[in-house]
Amino acid sequence: MAESGDRTRSGWLSEHSQRGSGADVRDVYRRDHAVTIARRCSPWRTGLDVGGAELAEPFGLVHDETHRLPRRARRCAIGSCPNLDTRGPPGRYVVGVVDDLADPRRIEPPFVLGEREMLEAWLEFHRTTLVLKCEGLDDAGRKARPITTSNLSLHGLLRHMAEVERSWFQRVLERDADASPIWYDRAIDDSELVPLDDADWGDDLATWEAECERSRAAAGAHGLDDTGIRHGEPCTLRWIYVHMIEEYARHNGHADLIRELVDGAVGW
């Protein structure tokens, strides 16, 4: 079993500090990035009797009792096992968590990379993630809004991100005041999201792809310290990259939930 100090790419997620009664949660990390979780669980409800570390070792996993599970992993664990009981004796049972999306188009950046290369690679990673979340559905599935209090759909998210690409790379970085919105009407909230009745997926996907290409070209002509203008103030390309990664990551989380509600498909 790998030592707890092993920080190779194949081993670990980031550390999470123990908080409160967090000692009842055990992290188990797969070398292939899949995550397995050992938590306290009532044996008479599951019939299992395998210690976390004992189960981890034969499969080349690393078992660490010193860190609390990340919030996402805790949610996934609870959703995966209705029998979890954090009141019992120290953790003994393993619960599977959602695997990464596997697609050759989506490449996670290496842990060590130059600043610009890292920023570009993470932005491409999240761009691809959004597309993957939309694939494999029919038109109705992509336009579905399964959360009744929200206007969000997978199709709508793609249109929204096309608008975001244009806004930050054309209007802000390139200072192009003539770069008008694609679908968004400033007088109507969420107008790029709804209605989608007449929206064509192929056309809108092509529009998003074209905006991504324009963004790459705009960024390629500037250094990270070069500035555009946002609300009358200078804004560096570095800030734009970080914001775009954050924007895609946030909406990819929305896409995770929407896709699972639409057809049960998961993966992150």
CORBELGI-V641758 format. One record per residue. N is the residue number from 1. RES is the residue in one small letter. SS is DSSP state (~ for helix, > for strand, _ for the rest). NEAR is the number of other C-alpha atoms within 10 Angstrom. Layout:
BEGIN
N/RES/SS/NEAR, N/RES/SS/NEAR
END
This chain:
BEGIN
1/m/_/12, 2/a/_/13, 3/e/_/9, 4/s/_/12, 5/g/_/7, 6/d/_/11, 7/r/_/12, 8/t/_/10, 9/r/_/13, 10/s/_/13, 11/g/_/19, 12/w/_/22, 13/l/_/16, 14/s/_/8, 15/e/_/12, 16/h/_/13, 17/s/_/12, 18/q/_/15, 19/r/_/9, 20/g/_/8, 21/s/_/9, 22/g/~/15, 23/a/~/17, 24/d/~/22, 25/v/>/23, 26/r/>/26, 27/d/>/28, 28/v/>/26, 29/y/>/21, 30/r/_/20, 31/r/_/17, 32/d/_/14, 33/h/_/14, 34/a/_/17, 35/v/>/20, 36/t/>/25, 37/i/>/25, 38/a/>/28, 39/r/>/30, 40/r/_/22, 41/c/>/24, 42/s/_/20, 43/p/~/17, 44/w/~/9, 45/r/~/11, 46/t/~/13, 47/g/_/9, 48/l/_/13, 49/d/_/13, 50/v/_/15, 51/g/_/15, 52/g/~/26, 53/a/~/22, 54/e/~/12, 55/l/~/18, 56/a/~/22, 57/e/~/13, 58/p/~/9, 59/f/_/11, 60/g/_/15, 61/l/_/24, 62/v/>/23, 63/h/>/24, 64/d/>/18, 65/e/_/20, 66/t/_/17, 67/h/_/18, 68/r/_/22, 69/l/_/25, 70/p/_/15, 71/r/~/10, 72/r/~/9, 73/a/~/18, 74/r/~/17, 75/r/~/12, 76/c/~/16, 77/a/~/22, 78/i/~/15, 79/g/~/13, 80/s/~/14, 81/c/_/15, 82/p/_/10, 83/n/_/15, 84/l/>/20, 85/d/_/16, 86/t/_/16, 87/r/_/10, 88/g/_/14, 89/p/_/13, 90/p/_/18, 91/g/_/23, 92/r/_/23, 93/y/>/24, 94/v/>/25, 95/v/>/16, 96/g/>/15, 97/v/_/21, 98/v/_/15, 99/d/_/14, 100/d/_/13, 101/l/_/13, 102/a/_/11, 103/d/_/10, 104/p/_/6, 105/r/_/11, 106/r/_/17, 107/i/_/15, 108/e/_/12, 109/p/_/16, 110/p/_/11, 111/f/_/9, 112/v/_/9, 113/l/_/11, 114/g/_/8, 115/e/~/11, 116/r/~/12, 117/e/~/13, 118/m/~/16, 119/l/~/20, 120/e/~/16, 121/a/~/19, 122/w/~/23, 123/l/~/22, 124/e/~/20, 125/f/~/19, 126/h/~/23, 127/r/~/22, 128/t/~/16, 129/t/~/23, 130/l/~/22, 131/v/~/17, 132/l/~/18, 133/k/~/22, 134/c/~/22, 135/e/_/12, 136/g/_/11, 137/l/_/14, 138/d/_/11, 139/d/~/13, 140/a/~/11, 141/g/~/20, 142/r/~/23, 143/k/~/24, 144/a/_/21, 145/r/_/20, 146/p/_/17, 147/i/_/13, 148/t/_/8, 149/t/_/7, 150/s/_/8, 151/n/_/17, 152/l/_/22, 153/s/_/25, 154/l/~/28, 155/h/~/27, 156/g/~/25, 157/l/~/24, 158/l/~/27, 159/r/~/25, 160/h/~/21, 161/m/~/21, 162/a/~/24, 163/e/~/20, 164/v/~/20, 165/e/~/22, 166/r/~/24, 167/s/~/22, 168/w/~/22, 169/f/~/26, 170/q/~/22, 171/r/~/20, 172/v/~/24, 173/l/~/24, 174/e/_/20, 175/r/_/16, 176/d/_/15, 177/a/_/10, 178/d/_/8, 179/a/_/14, 180/s/_/14, 181/p/_/15, 182/i/_/14, 183/w/_/15, 184/y/_/17, 185/d/_/12, 186/r/_/9, 187/a/_/7, 188/i/_/9, 189/d/_/10, 190/d/_/16, 191/s/_/17, 192/e/_/23, 193/l/_/20, 194/v/_/19, 195/p/_/12, 196/l/_/16, 197/d/_/8, 198/d/_/6, 199/a/_/15, 200/d/_/11, 201/w/~/18, 202/g/~/8, 203/d/~/10, 204/d/~/16, 205/l/~/16, 206/a/~/12, 207/t/~/17, 208/w/~/22, 209/e/~/17, 210/a/~/15, 211/e/~/21, 212/c/~/20, 213/e/~/13, 214/r/~/16, 215/s/~/19, 216/r/~/15, 217/a/~/12, 218/a/~/15, 219/a/~/21, 220/g/~/10, 221/a/_/9, 222/h/_/14, 223/g/_/12, 224/l/_/16, 225/d/_/11, 226/d/_/14, 227/t/>/20, 228/g/>/21, 229/i/>/16, 230/r/>/15, 231/h/_/7, 232/g/_/8, 233/e/>/10, 234/p/>/13, 235/c/>/18, 236/t/>/19, 237/l/~/22, 238/r/~/18, 239/w/~/12, 240/i/~/20, 241/y/~/20, 242/v/~/14, 243/h/~/14, 244/m/~/22, 245/i/~/19, 246/e/~/15, 247/e/~/15, 248/y/~/25, 249/a/~/19, 250/r/~/12, 251/h/~/19, 252/n/~/21, 253/g/~/12, 254/h/~/16, 255/a/~/26, 256/d/~/20, 257/l/~/16, 258/i/~/25, 259/r/~/24, 260/e/~/14, 261/l/~/16, 262/v/~/19, 263/d/~/11, 264/g/_/10, 265/a/_/13, 266/v/_/16, 267/g/_/15, 268/w/_/14
END
